[in-house]
Amino acid sequence: MSEEELLDALADFCSAVESAVVQLKKNLYDLAQKLNDAKPLWDAERVKWEKAQSERGEYEKASVEGNKGNVDFENLVKDLKLRGGKLQRSGYFYWLFESSELPTVGRKPVKRKA
């Protein structure tokens, strides 16, 4: 194989990789849209929430103790784990407490910017 043929082959390979990356980004974007649009497998209204206070202000928390056997709580925890421990839905910001041995979820209303 000559030097010119090698350069042509490398250029073709780079073009193919670039096309694959573009398609992958599109597929990831489409998947993210579907995840955001999908009906959640949990209903926050069926989770038992307790009022709590921190240095950042008031929030609500839900733990395993108050939600034993609650499928909505279990699915909420799974959803949070799939999304890196944080998500926003229906006017609330939800997070998974990292320091807790048992799954504990916090939530607070999303502040609207004026």
SULFENTA-V25668 format. One record per pair of residues at least 12 apart in sequence whose C-alpha atoms are under 8 Angstrom apart, sorted by the first residue. I is the first residue (numbers start at 1). GAP is how many residues later the second one is. Records with the same first field share a line. If there is no record, write none. Layout:
I: GAP ; GAP
This chain:
41: 31 ; 34 ; 35
42: 29 ; 30 ; 31 ; 33 ; 34
43: 29
44: 28 ; 29
46: 26
47: 15 ; 20 ; 23 ; 25 ; 26
48: 14 ; 18 ; 19
49: 12 ; 13
50: 12
58: 50
59: 47 ; 48 ; 49
60: 46 ; 47 ; 48
61: 43 ; 44 ; 45 ; 46
62: 42 ; 43 ; 44
63: 39 ; 40 ; 41 ; 42
64: 38 ; 39 ; 40
77: 19 ; 26 ; 28
80: 14 ; 15 ; 16
81: 15
85: 12
91: 18 ; 19
92: 15 ; 16 ; 17 ; 18
93: 14 ; 15 ; 16 ; 17
94: 12 ; 13 ; 14
95: 12
